[in-house]
Amino acid sequence: MEPVIHASGLGKTFRGGVVAVNGFDLQVQAGDVYGLIGRNGAGKTTALKVLTGLLRPDTGAARVLGQWLWNAPREHRQRVAYVSQGQQVPGWMTLADLARYASHLYDRWDDDLLREHARRWDLPLHQTVAGLSGGNQRLAALAVALAARPEVLLLDEPAAGLDPVARRELNTCLIDVLLRGTGCTILLSTHLLGDLERLATRVGIMDRGRVVVEGAVEDWQRTMRRVQVVFAENEAPAEFSIPGALRSQRLGPVVTALARVTDDAQLNGVRSLPGVRVNVFTLTLEELFVDWFRDTAPATGSGSRATADSSQPGFPA
Protein backbone atom coordinates (compact mmCIF):
# COMPACT_ATOMS: atom_id res chain seq x y z
CA MET A 1 0.00 0.00 0.00
CA GLU A 2 1.37 3.42 -0.96
CA PRO A 3 2.14 5.72 1.98
CA VAL A 4 -0.29 8.59 2.50
CA ILE A 5 2.69 10.98 2.55
CA HIS A 6 5.69 10.09 0.42
CA ALA A 7 8.73 12.29 -0.17
CA SER A 8 11.80 11.13 -2.06
CA GLY A 9 15.05 13.03 -2.49
CA LEU A 10 13.55 16.46 -1.89
CA GLY A 11 15.93 19.39 -2.19
CA LYS A 12 15.27 23.10 -1.77
CA THR A 13 17.85 25.89 -1.85
CA PHE A 14 16.89 29.52 -1.31
CA ARG A 15 18.44 32.66 -2.72
CA GLY A 16 21.93 33.21 -1.39
CA GLY A 17 22.71 29.49 -1.46
CA VAL A 18 20.87 28.63 1.77
CA VAL A 19 20.19 24.89 1.60
CA ALA A 20 17.01 24.24 3.60
CA VAL A 21 16.15 20.70 2.46
CA ASN A 22 18.71 18.26 1.12
CA GLY A 23 17.86 14.65 0.27
CA PHE A 24 14.68 14.64 2.35
CA ASP A 25 12.95 11.23 2.36
CA LEU A 26 9.77 10.47 4.28
CA GLN A 27 7.01 7.88 4.35
CA VAL A 28 3.93 8.26 6.55
CA GLN A 29 1.36 5.47 6.56
CA ALA A 30 -2.40 5.89 6.85
CA GLY A 31 -3.55 6.65 10.39
CA ASP A 32 -0.07 7.45 11.71
CA VAL A 33 0.78 10.45 13.86
CA TYR A 34 4.30 11.23 12.68
CA GLY A 35 6.38 13.73 14.61
CA LEU A 36 9.17 15.58 12.83
CA ILE A 37 11.75 16.97 15.26
CA GLY A 38 15.04 18.76 14.85
CA ARG A 39 16.97 21.85 15.89
CA ASN A 40 16.07 25.29 14.58
CA GLY A 41 17.08 25.55 10.94
CA ALA A 42 16.96 21.79 10.34
CA GLY A 43 14.49 22.30 7.47
CA LYS A 44 11.23 21.12 9.05
CA THR A 45 9.11 24.10 8.00
CA THR A 46 10.48 24.08 4.45
CA ALA A 47 9.82 20.34 4.15
CA LEU A 48 6.19 20.82 5.25
CA LYS A 49 5.70 23.69 2.80
CA VAL A 50 7.02 21.55 -0.04
CA LEU A 51 4.68 18.72 0.94
CA THR A 52 1.68 21.07 0.97
CA GLY A 53 2.58 22.50 -2.44
CA LEU A 54 3.34 25.98 -1.12
CA LEU A 55 6.96 25.64 -2.25
CA ARG A 56 8.27 23.93 -5.35
CA PRO A 57 11.30 21.71 -4.70
CA ASP A 58 14.47 21.97 -6.76
CA THR A 59 14.85 18.19 -6.77
CA GLY A 60 12.89 15.12 -5.77
CA ALA A 61 9.22 14.27 -5.58
CA ALA A 62 6.49 14.69 -2.96
CA ARG A 63 3.07 13.04 -2.96
CA VAL A 64 0.22 13.39 -0.50
CA LEU A 65 -2.65 10.96 -1.01
CA GLY A 66 -0.99 9.92 -4.24
CA GLN A 67 -0.59 13.35 -5.86
CA TRP A 68 1.77 16.30 -5.81
CA LEU A 69 -0.15 19.14 -4.20
CA TRP A 70 1.72 21.78 -6.21
CA ASN A 71 -0.57 21.14 -9.19
CA ALA A 72 -3.32 18.96 -7.71
CA PRO A 73 -6.96 19.92 -8.44
CA ARG A 74 -9.14 21.51 -5.77
CA GLU A 75 -10.96 18.21 -5.21
CA HIS A 76 -7.69 16.67 -4.08
CA ARG A 77 -6.24 19.62 -2.17
CA GLN A 78 -9.32 19.95 0.02
CA ARG A 79 -8.53 16.53 1.47
CA VAL A 80 -5.48 18.10 3.16
CA ALA A 81 -5.38 20.80 5.86
CA TYR A 82 -2.29 22.72 6.95
CA VAL A 83 -1.62 25.05 9.87
CA SER A 84 1.69 26.86 9.58
CA GLN A 85 3.93 28.12 12.37
CA GLY A 86 3.23 31.73 11.39
CA GLN A 87 -0.38 31.22 10.35
CA GLN A 88 -1.77 34.47 8.93
CA VAL A 89 -5.50 34.63 9.64
CA PRO A 90 -7.30 37.77 8.35
CA GLY A 91 -7.50 39.95 11.45
CA TRP A 92 -10.67 41.74 10.41
CA MET A 93 -12.64 38.49 10.23
CA THR A 94 -14.40 36.90 13.15
CA LEU A 95 -14.13 33.15 13.65
CA ALA A 96 -17.70 32.87 12.35
CA ASP A 97 -16.69 34.84 9.21
CA LEU A 98 -13.66 32.63 8.73
CA ALA A 99 -15.81 29.52 9.09
CA ARG A 100 -18.30 30.74 6.46
CA TYR A 101 -15.44 31.46 4.06
CA ALA A 102 -13.75 28.09 4.66
CA SER A 103 -17.04 26.20 4.30
CA HIS A 104 -17.05 27.06 0.58
CA LEU A 105 -13.60 25.53 0.11
CA TYR A 106 -14.16 22.14 1.76
CA ASP A 107 -16.92 19.75 0.74
CA ARG A 108 -16.66 17.90 4.07
CA TRP A 109 -16.91 21.08 6.13
CA ASP A 110 -18.45 20.44 9.58
CA ASP A 111 -19.77 23.59 11.22
CA ASP A 112 -20.88 21.68 14.31
CA LEU A 113 -17.31 20.49 14.81
CA LEU A 114 -15.98 24.05 14.52
CA ARG A 115 -18.43 25.22 17.18
CA GLU A 116 -17.49 22.26 19.38
CA HIS A 117 -13.82 23.30 19.29
CA ALA A 118 -14.74 26.95 19.82
CA ARG A 119 -16.60 25.97 23.00
CA ARG A 120 -13.83 23.65 24.17
CA TRP A 121 -11.16 26.31 23.69
CA ASP A 122 -13.37 29.23 24.79
CA LEU A 123 -13.00 30.97 21.42
CA PRO A 124 -15.54 33.75 20.78
CA LEU A 125 -17.26 33.30 17.41
CA HIS A 126 -18.08 36.97 16.89
CA GLN A 127 -14.88 38.71 17.98
CA THR A 128 -12.38 39.73 15.32
CA VAL A 129 -9.35 37.48 15.08
CA ALA A 130 -7.09 40.51 15.59
CA GLY A 131 -8.67 40.96 19.02
CA LEU A 132 -7.69 37.46 20.12
CA SER A 133 -4.48 36.61 21.92
CA GLY A 134 -1.69 35.05 19.88
CA GLY A 135 -2.42 31.63 21.35
CA ASN A 136 -6.15 31.91 20.63
CA GLN A 137 -5.45 33.01 17.05
CA ARG A 138 -3.52 29.78 16.67
CA LEU A 139 -6.37 27.78 18.17
CA ALA A 140 -8.80 29.50 15.79
CA ALA A 141 -6.69 28.39 12.81
CA LEU A 142 -6.57 24.85 14.21
CA ALA A 143 -10.34 24.82 14.75
CA VAL A 144 -10.88 25.73 11.10
CA ALA A 145 -8.41 23.09 9.91
CA LEU A 146 -10.10 20.38 11.97
CA ALA A 147 -13.60 21.42 10.87
CA ALA A 148 -12.55 20.71 7.27
CA ARG A 149 -12.40 17.03 8.31
CA PRO A 150 -9.18 16.45 6.37
CA GLU A 151 -7.77 13.06 5.54
CA VAL A 152 -4.28 14.49 6.11
CA LEU A 153 -3.45 17.15 8.69
CA LEU A 154 -0.08 18.93 8.52
CA LEU A 155 0.86 20.99 11.57
CA ASP A 156 3.95 23.16 12.05
CA GLU A 157 4.53 23.83 15.77
CA PRO A 158 0.79 23.58 16.55
CA ALA A 159 1.20 24.29 20.27
CA ALA A 160 3.54 27.29 19.92
CA GLY A 161 2.34 30.11 22.17
CA LEU A 162 -0.24 28.00 23.99
CA ASP A 163 -0.38 27.80 27.77
CA PRO A 164 -0.20 24.33 29.41
CA VAL A 165 -4.00 24.05 29.72
CA ALA A 166 -4.55 24.93 26.05
CA ARG A 167 -1.80 22.52 25.03
CA ARG A 168 -3.49 19.72 26.95
CA GLU A 169 -6.81 20.55 25.29
CA LEU A 170 -5.15 20.54 21.88
CA ASN A 171 -3.59 17.14 22.53
CA THR A 172 -6.93 15.78 23.72
CA CYS A 173 -8.57 17.14 20.59
CA LEU A 174 -6.02 15.49 18.28
CA ILE A 175 -6.48 12.20 20.13
CA ASP A 176 -10.26 12.56 19.66
CA VAL A 177 -9.73 13.04 15.92
CA LEU A 178 -7.87 9.74 15.80
CA LEU A 179 -10.31 7.86 18.04
CA ARG A 180 -13.29 8.91 15.91
CA GLY A 181 -11.90 6.62 13.25
CA THR A 182 -12.07 9.14 10.42
CA GLY A 183 -8.79 7.83 9.00
CA CYS A 184 -6.94 11.10 9.51
CA THR A 185 -3.16 10.96 9.14
CA ILE A 186 -1.18 13.61 11.02
CA LEU A 187 2.31 14.97 10.34
CA LEU A 188 3.52 17.59 12.79
CA SER A 189 6.74 19.33 13.68
CA THR A 190 7.23 20.43 17.26
CA HIS A 191 9.81 21.19 19.93
CA LEU A 192 7.42 20.08 22.71
CA LEU A 193 8.69 16.55 22.91
CA GLY A 194 6.74 15.62 26.03
CA ASP A 195 3.52 16.25 24.09
CA LEU A 196 4.84 14.34 21.10
CA GLU A 197 5.71 11.37 23.27
CA ARG A 198 2.01 11.05 24.19
CA LEU A 199 0.68 11.66 20.66
CA ALA A 200 3.02 10.25 18.04
CA THR A 201 3.22 6.73 16.70
CA ARG A 202 6.46 7.44 14.82
CA VAL A 203 9.14 10.10 15.05
CA GLY A 204 11.84 11.26 12.66
CA ILE A 205 14.82 13.43 13.58
CA MET A 206 15.82 16.03 10.98
CA ASP A 207 19.34 17.36 10.68
CA ARG A 208 20.82 19.47 7.86
CA GLY A 209 17.73 19.16 5.70
CA ARG A 210 17.05 15.45 5.87
CA VAL A 211 15.62 12.77 8.16
CA VAL A 212 18.65 11.07 9.68
CA VAL A 213 16.92 8.59 12.00
CA GLU A 214 13.33 7.53 12.46
CA GLY A 215 11.32 4.89 14.27
CA ALA A 216 8.28 3.92 16.27
CA VAL A 217 7.94 5.89 19.52
CA GLU A 218 7.08 2.72 21.42
CA ASP A 219 10.24 1.06 20.12
CA TRP A 220 12.40 4.05 21.03
CA GLN A 221 10.97 4.12 24.55
CA ARG A 222 11.66 0.42 24.94
CA THR A 223 15.17 0.23 23.49
CA MET A 224 16.95 3.59 23.35
CA ARG A 225 19.39 4.01 26.24
CA ARG A 226 22.29 6.15 27.38
CA VAL A 227 25.12 3.74 28.12
CA GLN A 228 28.17 4.86 30.09
CA VAL A 229 31.25 2.66 30.33
CA VAL A 230 34.01 3.61 32.79
CA PHE A 231 37.43 1.98 32.47
CA ALA A 232 39.94 1.63 35.31
CA GLU A 233 42.75 3.02 33.16
CA ASN A 234 43.30 6.72 32.43
CA GLU A 235 42.08 6.29 28.85
CA ALA A 236 39.49 4.04 27.23
CA PRO A 237 40.99 1.64 24.66
CA ALA A 238 41.05 3.31 21.24
CA GLU A 239 39.38 0.32 19.56
CA PHE A 240 36.52 0.06 22.07
CA SER A 241 32.94 0.76 21.03
CA ILE A 242 29.62 0.25 22.78
CA PRO A 243 27.36 -2.29 21.02
CA GLY A 244 24.39 -0.62 19.33
CA ALA A 245 25.87 2.89 19.58
CA LEU A 246 24.44 5.65 17.42
CA ARG A 247 26.40 8.50 18.95
CA SER A 248 29.50 8.13 21.09
CA GLN A 249 31.56 10.51 23.19
CA ARG A 250 34.91 9.85 24.85
CA LEU A 251 36.35 11.67 27.83
CA GLY A 252 39.43 10.02 29.33
CA PRO A 253 38.41 6.64 30.75
CA VAL A 254 34.67 7.25 30.13
CA VAL A 255 32.81 6.31 26.94
CA THR A 256 29.18 7.45 26.75
CA ALA A 257 26.85 6.47 23.92
CA LEU A 258 23.30 6.86 22.77
CA ALA A 259 22.58 3.23 21.94
CA ARG A 260 19.83 0.88 20.98
CA VAL A 261 19.74 -1.90 23.58
CA THR A 262 17.26 -4.57 22.49
CA ASP A 263 18.38 -7.06 25.13
CA ASP A 264 20.30 -6.45 28.34
CA ALA A 265 22.53 -9.38 27.44
CA GLN A 266 23.80 -7.25 24.54
CA LEU A 267 26.13 -5.54 27.04
CA ASN A 268 27.38 -8.71 28.77
CA GLY A 269 30.60 -8.67 26.76
CA VAL A 270 31.33 -5.14 27.97
CA ARG A 271 30.50 -6.00 31.58
CA SER A 272 32.94 -8.93 31.47
CA LEU A 273 35.91 -6.66 30.71
CA PRO A 274 38.30 -6.40 33.70
CA GLY A 275 37.77 -3.36 35.93
CA VAL A 276 34.94 -1.91 33.85
CA ARG A 277 31.81 -0.26 35.28
CA VAL A 278 28.69 -0.06 33.06
CA ASN A 279 25.78 2.31 33.73
CA VAL A 280 22.56 2.19 31.66
CA PHE A 281 19.95 4.96 31.75
CA THR A 282 16.47 5.06 30.24
CA LEU A 283 15.62 8.15 28.16
CA THR A 284 12.61 10.32 27.52
CA LEU A 285 12.14 11.51 23.95
CA GLU A 286 13.51 14.92 24.97
CA GLU A 287 16.62 13.35 26.52
CA LEU A 288 17.11 11.26 23.40
CA PHE A 289 16.86 14.40 21.26
CA VAL A 290 19.43 16.24 23.39
CA ASP A 291 21.79 13.26 23.33
CA TRP A 292 21.43 12.95 19.56
CA PHE A 293 22.63 16.52 19.04
CA ARG A 294 25.20 16.50 21.82
CA ASP A 295 27.88 15.52 19.29
CA THR A 296 28.40 17.08 15.88
CA ALA A 297 29.18 13.85 14.01
CA PRO A 298 27.02 10.72 13.69
CA ALA A 299 28.33 7.34 14.67
CA THR A 300 29.05 6.29 11.07
CA GLY A 301 29.31 9.13 8.61
CA SER A 302 27.43 12.39 8.18
CA GLY A 303 24.06 12.37 6.48
CA SER A 304 23.40 8.65 6.93
CA ARG A 305 20.01 7.40 7.99
CA ALA A 306 18.98 4.76 10.51
CA THR A 307 15.65 3.11 11.17
CA ALA A 308 14.82 2.56 14.82
CA ASP A 309 12.99 -0.69 14.15
CA SER A 310 15.89 -2.20 12.22
CA SER A 311 16.58 -5.78 13.23
CA GLN A 312 20.27 -5.62 12.44
CA PRO A 313 22.65 -5.95 15.39
CA GLY A 314 24.28 -2.73 16.45
CA PHE A 315 21.52 -0.50 15.04
CA PRO A 316 23.76 0.95 12.31
CA ALA A 317 23.28 4.60 11.45
N, C-alpha and C positions, 0 to 999 in steps of 0.2 A: 504494500500500500504506500502510495506517495505521501511524504510528509506534508502537513498542512502549510508549514513554512519551510522553504528550502532555498538556501543561499549557497552559491559555489564560486569561490575565487573572486569575491567582490573586492574591487579596489576603487578608492576615491581620493584624489589629490586636489587640494584647493589652490587658489592663486597664491603665488609666493613659494610653491613647492611644499606646502604643508600636507603631509600624508596622513589622512585621517583613518582610512580603512585600507588594509593591505593583506590580501589573501584571506578574506573573511569567509568562513564556511560555517553553516548552521543547518540543523535539521530539528524541527519541532513537530512531534506527532500529535494527532487529534486528541483533544482533551487534556493535554499537558499544561502545566503552569511552569514556564521556563524562565528562570531568573538569569539575567545577564549582568555580571558584576565586573568591576575593574576600577582602576584609579582614574582620577580626572584626566581627560585627554586620551583615554584608551581607545576612543572611537565608538562608544556605545550609541550616542545620539545620532551620529552620522549613519551608522549601520541601520538604525530604526527608520531614519528618513529615507534611506535607499529602499528598504523593504516596503514602505508605504507608498513609494512612487513619488515622493516629494523631491528627491534628488536622483539624478541619473548617474549610475556608476560609470567609471572609466573602463573597468574590466569586470568580467564575471557576469553571473546571472542570478536573479532573485525572483522566486515565485511564491505567491501566497494564494492558497486554494487553487493551485495549478496555473495561475497566470501572473504575469508581470504587471504590477499595479500602475506602472508608468503610463501604459497605454490601454489599460483594461476598460471595458465599457462600464457605464454607471451601474448596470445591473450586478456587475461583479464587485465593484468598489464598495457598494453599500453593504456588502457582507463583512466589511472590515471597519473597525473603529479605532481611532488613534487619539491619544491625549499626550501632547508634547510637554516637555519640561517647562517651556516658556509659553504655555498656551495663551493665545491672544483671543479673548472673548470680547465681542463688541460691548464696550462699557455702557453705551446708552440703552442697550436692551435690558429688559428684565428677564428672569429665568423663564417666565411664561412666554415672553416674546421669542426667546431663543428656542424654546420647545416647539412653538408653532412653525418657526422657520425650518428647524431640523426635521419635523414630521413630513415635510414635502420631499426630503432627500432620501428617506429610508422607508421602504415598503413595509418593514416589520416594526415600525415605530410603535412604542407602547407608552401612551401617556400616563396610564395608571402606574406604571413602574417608575416613571420620572417623579410623579407626585409622592410615591412611596419613599424614594430616596430623599426627596426634599424634606419630607416629615422626619425621616430618620436622622438627617444631618442638620435639621433646623434651618433650612435654607428658605428665605422668603421668596415667594413666587413673583411678587409684584414690586420688588425693589430693584433698582438698576444694578447691573453687575458691578459697575464702577463704585457703588456704595458698599459693596461687600468687602470683607477683609481678604487679604491675599489667599489665605487658606480656604476660605469659603468660595472664592472665585475658582479655585482648583477643584473643589468638590462639585461646583455647578457644572464645570466641564466634564467631570467624571459621570455625573448624573445623566447628562445628555448622551454621552457615549454608551452608557449601559442601557438607556432607554431605547437605543437603536437595535437592541438585541442582536449584536454582531456574532458572527461565527468565529471571528478572530478579533482579539482585543490587544492592541499594542500600547503599552504604557511606559512613558519615560519619566522616572522619578515621581510616581503617582502620589507619594505621601510627603513630598517636599513642602515644607511650610505648615504642615498639619501638627496640631498638638497631640499628645498621647491618646486622648480620648477619641479624637477624630480619626487618628490612625487605626485604632482598634476597630472603630465602626467601619472604616474602609476595608480592613482585612475581613471582617465578618461579612460584609457585602460581597466581596469577591468569592469568598467561600460559598455563600448562598447561590451565586451565579453558577458555580460548579455543581452544587448539590441539586439544583433544579433540573439537571440533566439536559440542558439545552445544547450540549456539544460544543460549548465555547472553549477555544484554545487561547491561552494568555501568554504573551511574551512581555516581560517587563524588565527594565533596568532600575536598579536602586542601590543606594549605599546603606539602607537600613536592613542589615543582614539578619537581625533578630526576627524581623517581620518575614523576611524571605524564607527563613528556616521553617516557619510555620505554614507558609503558603505553597512554596515551590515543590514540584516533583523532580525537576532537574535544574542544574545550575551550570553555567559556563563562565569561566574567567577570561576576560579580554585583556590583552596586553599588546601594545604597539599595533593596534588595528586588526587583530585577529583573535579568535578563540583559541587559547593555548591549552586549556584542560577543561573537561566537562564530565558530568556524571550525575547519577541519581542522588538526590539529597539523602535519602535513607542509607544508601551505600556509603556515602561520605561520612555520615554520622557514625556508622558502624565500624569503618575501617581506617579512617584517616587519623593519624596520631603524630604527636611530636615525640621523637625518640632522642634521648640524650645518652651518649656513651662516654664514660670518663675512664681514661687509662691511668695506670699508676705512674707511668713515665712522664717526663716533662713535655713530650710531644706525642700525638697520636701517630701510629704508623702511616706513612705516606700512601701505602696501597690499600688502606682500610676504607671500606664503605659500608653503610648501613643498608641491609636488605630492604628493598621496596622504596628507597629514597627518591623523592622528587626534587627536593631542594636540600642542600647540605651546607653547613657552615662549620669551620674549624677554628678553634681558639686554643692553642697550646694542646693540653692533653684531652680536651673536650671536643667531641664531634656531635653536633645537633642536626637533626634532619626532620623535615616534613615527609612522612612516609606512609605508604599504604600497608597496613598490617592486617592481613586477612585471617591470620591464625597466630596465636601467641607463640606457638612453637617455631614460627618463622625466625624468632630472635634467639633461639636456643644456642645456635653456633656462636653468636656474639657473647652470650652469657657465659659460655664455657671457656672464654679466653682468660688466661691468668691475670688476676688483679684488676679485672674490669668491673665497673659498676654501670648498670643499665637502668635508666628511668624512662617510663612510658606515660605520656599524658594524653587524655582525651581532649578534643578540640570542639569548640563551637564553630559555626560557619564563619563568624567574624574573626576568630583566632586563626582559622585556616587561611583566611584571606590575608591577614597581616603577615603570617608566616610565609605565604607564597611570595609576597613582595618584599620580604626582609632582605633577600639577596637580589642582586642585579642580573645574575645569570641563571638559567635553568640547569637542571641536573645534567641534561645531555643535549646541549646545543640550543642556541637561540631560535625562537620561532617554531619549535616543534610542538606537537600536539599530543596530549594523552587523553585516554578515555577512562573515567574512574570506575567503570564496570568491566575493564579488561581482565581477562582471566590469566594473562601471562604473568609469570613470576617476576617480581621486582617492579611491577607497575611502571614500565618504561615511559619516559616523557617523549 
